[in-house]
Amino acid sequence: AIQKTLRLTSDEWNDYYVSEEVDGQALEIEALEQRAATEFINQNGVVDEDGRARCSFPFCRKLFKDENFLQKHLLKKHSDQLLAEQAKCHDAYMMMAWDVEEIRPVPPVLVDCGSSFGYIPSPVLGSTHPTAEDPEPALWQKEEQEQERRRLVQQQRQRQKYLEEQERRQQRELQQRQDPDYQMSSLPPPRRQKAFVDVDDMKEEKVELKFEEADHIVIKQPPKKKKKKKKLL
């Protein structure tokens, strides 16, 4: 079972690409970390004349039987300071890799693109002369394309609405022509005579009066009012 597992593991690792340059840098970094750990133990431990060892950190100052116990103490209780010293071994290799890369792993730069777009992040490109591209021209081009698309969509909607209105009008006219009462309903209504009389433009009309029967006309007098009698007291 162990041989089968080792064979399967070796077959899986054969599919991966391993760079000899990266492996060499990894071995160099491991050697530097080991050296940094040794220097860390030597610098932070003090051995007395009787063979006892003491931690030299100001906030610790613990005393141990010999150097072996002091080494275990430093690696266990002060591992954060040790990791900080070992991390310095990676700086030179990281800077070399950073200089070679075309797209550097740095935070993007915020570019002011005016009140329309605000601050837009732009990646930093280039190794020798790092630069950041101005995204404002591309944003304006995209905005113009979006406005042109909206204008075309609006024109298409207006044309579609006009065609639908024309089709409804034609259908309505066709239905009216097929209706037998269409002719009667399509006649214009009779014109109404104007009741308005212009005072400045009055027509003269002649009126004839006949007095032949005037003698037979009896004119009635209005009845006289009765006077009230005053009562004597």
Secondary structure, 3 states (H helix, E strand, C coil): CHHHHHHHHHHHHCCCCCCHHHHHHHHHHHHHHHHHHHHHHHHCEEECCCCCEEECCCCCCCEECCHHHHHHHHHHHCHHHHHHHHHHHHHHHHHHHHHHCCECCCCCEEEECHHHHCEEEECEECCCCCEECCCHHHHHHHHHHHHHHHHHHHHHHHHHHHHHHHHHHHHHHHHHHHCCCHHHHHCCCCCCCCCCCCHHHCCCCCCCCCCCCCCCCCCCCCCCCCCCCCCCC
